[in-house]
């Protein structure tokens, strides 16, 4: 695969719930199987900012290509056993990005009006950084996702073999054209993850896809950011790209 898109992802919030594996299985195209950790399947909502979005072989152009995104996803294995991500939906604040990704990558993108803000609060101590995110597809409707979050703790890579590693270190995505399964690959340094405080969470994306999140409060992780190279999708099971890394 050849890297065609370079992006910068920042202020990622990973919200994970356990989910019913059979419910997930009914949503998957031929060739994919539910991936589980110690017998448990998971669904996630991930809001984040994309301050840089460009073709990988061109230099960055200031003030262009930036947008915000939230995706709902679950975890799968491809025909050759490769672990990856199956997107239930993806929402972007850029109509151009949503349209282009639907056409070129066969991914279920939607255009949504989004609000994204980062604020530093000094009082009460200690100082905290708060990120406010809201995504709404139709004016007047409740948001598909709204949340306020603040990172805390020491950032560190997820250790191999842990649940955190299973959930966040995914470098293959799958898409369905209606006739065949495609796989694409992303490359970036491992996330430096930490905990986060979450307030005012509203989420309608997972249930909207036909899944019932379980376990009450989500498992929460935050990552400050990574630079990402994205390869064009090809038929699933074709020769793999080099191992992830910068």
C-alpha positions, 0 to 999 in steps of 0.5 A: 500500500502507498500512503496517500493522506497525512493527518494530525489527530489531536485531543482524542477521547476513547470511550469504550463499552462492552457490547453483545458479540452477536449484535456486532456480528449481524452488522459485519460484511462477509469476511469479518469476524468479531474480535474479543478480549478475554471473551468480551466484545467492545464498541467505542465512540472516539471524538477528536480534532484534525488540525492537519489533513493533506495529501501525503506527497504535498507540503502542508498549506496553512489554514486548509484541510482542518476539521473535527471528527467523531467515529463509532467503531467496533473491533474485528479480524479480517479474512487472514486474521488481521486485527482491525476496526469496523466503523459503525459511522463516522461524522466530520465537520467538513462536508468535502471530507465526508463526501470524499471519504464515502466515495474513495474509501467506502466508509459510512461518513456523515456531515455534521455541525460540530463545536470543538473548543480547548480551554485552560482552567487555573482554578480551582487548583491544580490547573486543568485543560478542558475540551468541549466537543459536540456533533449534530447532524441536523439542526434542532435534533439532539447531538449525536455526541456531546462531551466535556473532557479533561486529561489526567495522569501520566501519558504512556504507551499501552503495554502489549497484551493489555485491554488498553492495547487491544482497544487503541492500537489498531492499524487496519480498517475495513470497508465494504463496497457492497460487493467486496471487502477492502482494507486500509492501513494507518501508520503512526507512533503508539498512542501515549494514553492517559486517563480523563475526567468526563462530564455531560456525556451524550451519545447516540451513535452506538445505539443508532447503529443497532448495538446496545452498550453495556456496563454503564459508565464507559472505559475512558482513555485520552491521547494528546495526538499523533501524526498519521499516514493513511494508505488507500484501501485495497482488497482485504487479504492483499499484501500488508504494509510495513509495520506501524511506526514513524 
